[in-house]
Amino acid sequence: MRRAAFALATLWPATALAGPVLDAGFGDNMVLQSGVPLTLSGRAGPSTEVTIAVAGGSSVSVRADASGSFVASLPAQPAATTPQSLVITDASGSTTYRNILIGNVFLCGGQSNMELSVERALDVWNQLRLAPDDGIRLLMIPKTTAPVPQAAFPAPVQWNAATSETVAPFSAACFYMAKALRKQDPSVPVGLIHSNWGGSAARAWYDPEGAAAMHGKADIDLLALYARDPYAAAQAFVPQWFAWWRKADNGREPWKNSALLDWKPIPKFSFWNEWKGTGLDANPRANVWLRKVITLTPEQARGEASLAIGAIDDMDLTFVNGHPVGYTFGWGVERTYRVPPAHLKAGRNEIMIAANNMWDTGGFFAGPERLAFTAANGERVPLGADWEFAQTSVTDVPPRAPWDANAGLGVMHNAMIAPLGKMKLAGVAWYQGEADVGQPAYDRKLAALFAGWRRQFGPQTRMLVVQLADFGERRSAPAESGWAQLRDEQRKGVAADANAALVTAIDIGEPTDIHPANKNDLGKRLAAAFDGRAMPMPDKAVREGGKVTVSFTGIAGALTVQGGPYPLGVELCAAEGDTCQWVIARVEGSRLLLAVPDGMTPTRVRYAWADAPVVNLVDGEGMPIPGFELAIAP
């Protein structure tokens, strides 16, 4: 079982408290949200009266519930750069939180482009030299996952003032947003919460209600079962994997009869990318079976055992004598599985791993010394030698269990968001989507995420979504694009929300680097969007004779073309054959005018419809127009 990735349901400690405490996201040096009631959540003695007081100011008393949990609200406070103290008291004692500022608090979440640190972004030497600012407070959340919501982080977290040292590993886009906000109004402190995970899918950040709404209660129940008994959860899920494999492999069931496979000794204990001459060195994205046979004494085969197989990149279903014992996704994740005694026997025992790699390196991740069978009597049987492998023709990706590391349902929310408690936020800055390219309905995913954050952090929370940067192959003709499709679904998801803004990065990416370094400009755009600067958005497309007119909202001044007379990457698409072609367009104020080619009946307009488009259309302040697709009204 993955110990580092999944902490089982962490309830509040059973030991008596020396005094009441706030939830894990609160602490000394924090920023509390201004302009709305100060909502504070925590734990005290069961059913005791708790008093919360701002030193020299207002106070409120509430009663904790039977489990000791409480939520209290103090009157709204204006932004304040003068440090304050907060005292919480119950019958067991009191706890004081010091050096608190009142201002705007932001959660900065997503995957690797939000995670990318200041020390990896542009102009790092100058930026770190100028980083110190006591009016910016930072909170970094450790990476971990959990199948059910947690009450605490796996290790203590703390708020810190911005210094060269604390800023260096912090989210660059998030920090540069704060810098821009502080420059605009130095009287308002800014609190930043960095909670990100590279490669994470959107669904890993759903709260339980959002996960149930998007995927059904059955998967949530399966997660709860996983929290109690990972082995039982695997048994409940693997029939989906069995059905998938039978369909992909013409009905064969190698776990029941390993002789169906062509076994060969592994060339060396390593990623299979290094197995020269196998074909896996040239095409490591594959499904490969791994096998190890061990001999057990009657004593070793008696009682419940554990099987450690190290880390597998990316996914494994592991069998002992044809019985599934564990199912895990996550590169670098150590696997240790429970093996019931009924699956063991004295003499020959066969361990088989169905391993899948969907990206980059595949197979064994950790060193061979980590692999071992441990019997109930404590005897350890090393497993680091004499493995075999069998290649298959199966190229599809297996079904993902709801607890998997990077795309499990709510597993990152449960461990990296839920423990923050019921604090109020000014906004969420969200940069994610690369992991969801090629999947449908990202706009619906955004709606579920927005609803979950507002349930926890308040209805006032403004949503700031970064539209994906340009990355990938430059094209010389129109083509379909999964990245462009997701960008447009990001746009639609934001347009459907009354308190959200889309900030595009489509012009500041690097086609050969999925992690562009220019987070400096991105942070400024996020700050502008939070401050209410309307972002350019396409509104509608209408055909009038031989031209199509596209109108926009949020345009400062007029549309402007950079570096030439015409906007690049403008397409008209026809229903006939679902064909698209680039067309000449010109700007007129805040409108885009497209000439309809002779003989064409266009139904859609596209702009920047490519993984890595070349764009040159901005508004009068240089804010880029986001990629989009619009249906044409007759």
Secondary structure, 3 states (H helix, E strand, C coil): CCCCCECCCCCCCCCCCCCCEECCCCCCCCEEECCCCEEEEEECCCCCEEEEEECCCCEEEEECCCCCEEEEEECCCCCEEEEEEEEEEECCEEEEEEEEEEEEEEEEEECHHHHCEHHHCCCHHHHHHCCCEEEEEEEECCCCECCCCCCCCCCCCCCEEECHHHHCCCEHHHHHHHHHHHHHCCCCCEEEEEEECCCCCHHHHCCHHHHHHHHCHHHHHHHHHHHHCHHHHHHHHHHHHHHHHHHHCCCCCCCCCHHHCCCEECCCCCEHHHCCCCCCCCCCCEEEEEEEEEEECCCCCCCCEEEEEEEEECEEEEEECCEEEEEEECCCCEEEEEECHHHCCCEEEEEEEEEEECCCCCEECCCHHHEEEECCCCCEEECCCCCEEEECCCCCCCCCCCCCCCCCCCHHHHHHCHHHCCCCCCEEEEECCHHHCCCCCHHHHHHHHHHHHHHHHCCCCEEEEEECCCCCCCCCCCCCCHHHHHHHHHHHHHHCCCCEEEEECCCCCECCECCCCCHHHHHHHHHHHHCCCCCCEEEEEEEECCEEEEEEECCCCCCEECCCCCCCCEEEEECHHHEEEECCEEEECCEEEEECCCCCCEEEEEECCCCCCCCCEECCCCCECCCEEEEEEC
